[in-house]
Every structure is written in structure tokens, then in C-alpha cells.
Amino acid sequence: MNLELATAGESHGPALVAILSGLPAGLVVDKAAVDADLRRRQQGYGRSPRQQIETDEVEVLAGLRHGRTLGTPLALVVRNRDHKNWTWGMAPWPPEGEPEGKGTKPVTLPRPGHADLAGVQKFDLADVRDALERASARHTAVHVAAGAVAKALLAEVGIEVHGVALSEAGADEAAVDAARKDRDTLGGVVEVRAGGVPPGLGSYARREDRLDARLAAALMGIQAVKGVEVGDGFALTHLRGSDAHDEIGPGLRRTSNRAGGIEGGMSNGEEIVVRAGMKPLPTLMKPLASVDLETGEAASALVERSDVSAVEALAVVAEAAVAWELARAAREKFGGDAIGDFVGAWRAYAERIAWPPR
Ligand SMILES: Cc1cc2nc3c(=O)[nH]c(=O)nc-3n(C[C@H](O)[C@H](O)[C@H](O)COP(=O)(O)O)c2cc1C
């Protein structure tokens, strides 16, 4: 059985939950490392004051004993501390007493660029909140927790994954300040690199096996990501073949890495390099034109506390997504009910292909 991830949770509901199945038994999971990634996700210039309300922390309900996985489903919880302001508005059961706190009035002003309008149409909802609560990127918190567990598994075989925001508008303090002043938002680009990945993760056998396709789907699965590049990506399209590929030298070493570590849908032993482009966030303090779904009249879109830029947070979320997909691909290649089986299979494989090249 390979790794599977199921998540649930609304932005202002009681908690976010994730169930990770298929982890080998005996993997050491460090709470401090998971919490450190949760903190990283909350940082970055341009985040909303919500990040001060939430100090995310992982709780484990099942699958772990004394810091080691049991080989059974691992159940993670990240509580929404902000829920205390929404106990009536986001009550899972019909609430008792007078409406109080946030979320008591239906939202009828869909935001362009968000899931609001198509969400209420698709699911026949009277309150846009019923769509936006899950569409919100808040639940990326629990994906980051899962990614931290995936990174622990990858570290067992010497793979490290790291995401950074590139110096684009949304990661630049002056640009963020200017956008905030104009009550506007920004996007940007993040890059994730994975080192120590042996050749042969993923496969050319079927379209859905391809590592590049899997990484692209994982990155595009993150809210507001509108483009993905592998290696030199679109820049390669302007080159001649003689300038675009990575020649193979003595010891099977490459002299360049334009392919971003993936050829034929498989890792090729070079560093994996992927980028994700984020659109400017859709909730504007200077709202765009919309229509009130109750009256049918022209109106301004919903204004709700929101980030100016979340590019640095995206770097952490994208790192987690890449880590999860690489862990799946590694688990597929090396199997392992127990962590020792997984590491042992990796060692035998590395020996067979004499990797890393010396
Ligand atoms: C880490 C992160 C934080 C985000 N924060 C916000 C936010 O504060 N306000 C907002 O309008 N959108 C935010 N978004 C983007 C929206 O969730 C996203 O644009 C929306 O769900 C619509 O999906 P789409 O952009 O993929 O079409 C964030 C996205 C990420 C990855």
C-alpha cells in the first residue's frame, strides 16, 4: 500500500484533520519539526493579522507511539484557534441560543477570483460561506503537517526538500507595503528544490506515473497556483536542442541541470527543481465589482480579513506538496512495512546503480 492522504476541515471550523496511511512502521516523527514547519507557513511579509491569532501546533490522535509510527493510519489535527470567535457561526450542529460572534449573517457577495460564485452554483448553497470555508487556503496547514512527516521519511534515504519565495513582487517588502496602502494584493513565484533524489523515482510507463506530472498536479492543487515549471520550463522552448539538454559525462555526471532533475517522467539523479506561480490573492480591501446574490443588484465583493501576499507561505506549502509526492514515489520504489525495509531496499538499489556517482 502506498502513502495516501485524506484531509478535512473548514477555515473557521473547530479543527483541520489529516489521515496519512501507508507510512512504514518505526519512522521517528519529531513534534518540534512539524510545529516549526507550521510556524514557517504562518510567517512572511504581507500576511493578515489572523496569523497572530493562530499559533499552529500539531496534535496526534492515532498512529504514533512514543514518537514512532506504528504502520497504522496516522491522524493529525491542527486546531483553528480563531474558531472561538465563530462558535455560533461555524457550529457543526444546529446552534443553540442567540446568534453571536462572526459568521452569523449569510455572505451573498461573491469575490471574483475565489471559489465563491461557482461554489454556490455547483453545490446549491444559499450562503457563500458554505463554499469559501473549505476553498480557503487555511487547510494548507494540515498539508504542511503531512509534508513534515513526508520529509522525515525522505530524510531516512538522504533526500532533502526546501522551498523558497523568489524575489518577485509578493516577496518584496516595499512592494507589499505599496499594495497594502492601495488596498490591493500581490502574487509571485516560489521554487522548490529536492536534493539527494536517486534516479528512477516515477516512471514513463503510464501518464499518471510520471514524476513531473505528479509534482505539477500537487503544486496546481494548491490554492492560487496558476502555473508550474519543471527545470528551465518555458525558457527551454526558446532554445535549440543543443543548448537545452544536460549532457552525460564521466561517472554518469551531468554538466548542467536544465531538466530540473526529471527526464522521461523519472528523477535522473540531479537536483529536482520546480517552480509554482501564484496569482494575486482574490480578497481585496478595495473590492472588485460583483453582484449581490440575494437582490441580483450590482454590489462590491465581500471584504474579509485577508493577506496582501502569501508567497512566502506558498513556498512552505509547495515544499510540503513536493515532499509528499516524492515520499509517495520513494515508497512506491522501495516499499517497506518497516522503516528498515524501506532504507534497506534503497541501499541495495543505490549499490546496484552505483549512486551517488563518486
Ligand atoms: C498560503 C496561502 C494563503 C492564501 N491566503 C489568501 C488570503 O488571505 N486571501 C485570499 O483571498 N486568498 C488567499 N489565498 C488564495 C485563495 O485561497 C485562492 O485564490 C482561492 O481559493 C481560489 O482558488 P484559485 O485561486 O486556485 O482559483 C491563499 C493561498 C495560499 C496558498
The ligand as an SDF file (V2000), in Angstrom:
LIG
                    3D

 31 33  0  0  0  0  0  0  0  0999 V2000
   -0.8520   30.0240    1.7230 C   0  0  0  0  0  0  0  0  0  0  0  0
   -1.9900   30.6840    1.0230 C   0  0  0  0  0  0  0  0  0  0  0  0
   -2.6540   31.7470    1.6250 C   0  0  0  0  0  0  0  0  0  0  0  0
   -3.7100   32.3760    0.9750 C   0  0  0  0  0  0  0  0  0  0  0  0
   -4.3080   33.4290    1.5930 N   0  0  0  0  0  0  0  0  0  0  0  0
   -5.3270   34.0630    0.9510 C   0  0  0  0  0  0  0  0  0  0  0  0
   -5.9430   35.2000    1.5500 C   0  0  0  0  0  0  0  0  0  0  0  0
   -5.6090   35.6320    2.6600 O   0  0  0  0  0  0  0  0  0  0  0  0
   -6.9370   35.8110    0.8620 N   0  0  0  0  0  0  0  0  0  0  0  0
   -7.3570   35.3660   -0.3640 C   0  0  0  0  0  0  0  0  0  0  0  0
   -8.2560   35.9440   -0.9420 O   0  0  0  0  0  0  0  0  0  0  0  0
   -6.7890   34.2880   -0.9500 N   0  0  0  0  0  0  0  0  0  0  0  0
   -5.8000   33.6410   -0.3120 C   0  0  0  0  0  0  0  0  0  0  0  0
   -5.2240   32.5520   -0.9190 N   0  0  0  0  0  0  0  0  0  0  0  0
   -5.6850   32.1410   -2.2620 C   0  0  0  0  0  0  0  0  0  0  0  0
   -7.1010   31.5880   -2.3020 C   0  0  0  0  0  0  0  0  0  0  0  0
   -7.2720   30.5590   -1.3660 O   0  0  0  0  0  0  0  0  0  0  0  0
   -7.4340   31.0990   -3.7180 C   0  0  0  0  0  0  0  0  0  0  0  0
   -7.1450   32.0940   -4.6510 O   0  0  0  0  0  0  0  0  0  0  0  0
   -8.9060   30.7310   -3.8290 C   0  0  0  0  0  0  0  0  0  0  0  0
   -9.1610   29.5960   -3.0260 O   0  0  0  0  0  0  0  0  0  0  0  0
   -9.3780   30.4340   -5.2560 C   0  0  0  0  0  0  0  0  0  0  0  0
   -8.6920   29.3580   -5.8210 O   0  0  0  0  0  0  0  0  0  0  0  0
   -7.7880   29.5540   -7.1270 P   0  0  0  0  0  0  0  0  0  0  0  0
   -7.0170   30.8300   -6.9420 O   0  0  0  0  0  0  0  0  0  0  0  0
   -6.9030   28.3690   -7.1690 O   0  0  0  0  0  0  0  0  0  0  0  0
   -8.6980   29.6520   -8.3100 O   0  0  0  0  0  0  0  0  0  0  0  0
   -4.1390   31.9180   -0.3000 C   0  0  0  0  0  0  0  0  0  0  0  0
   -3.4790   30.8470   -0.9030 C   0  0  0  0  0  0  0  0  0  0  0  0
   -2.4040   30.2330   -0.2690 C   0  0  0  0  0  0  0  0  0  0  0  0
   -1.7020   29.0960   -0.9280 C   0  0  0  0  0  0  0  0  0  0  0  0
  1  2  1  0
  2  3  1  0
  2 30  2  0
  3  4  2  0
  4  5  1  0
  4 28  1  0
  5  6  2  0
  6  7  1  0
  6 13  1  0
  7  8  2  0
  7  9  1  0
  9 10  1  0
 10 11  2  0
 10 12  1  0
 12 13  2  0
 13 14  1  0
 14 15  1  0
 14 28  1  0
 15 16  1  0
 16 17  1  0
 16 18  1  0
 18 19  1  0
 18 20  1  0
 20 21  1  0
 20 22  1  0
 22 23  1  0
 23 24  1  0
 24 25  2  0
 24 26  1  0
 24 27  1  0
 28 29  2  0
 29 30  1  0
 30 31  1  0
M  END
$$$$
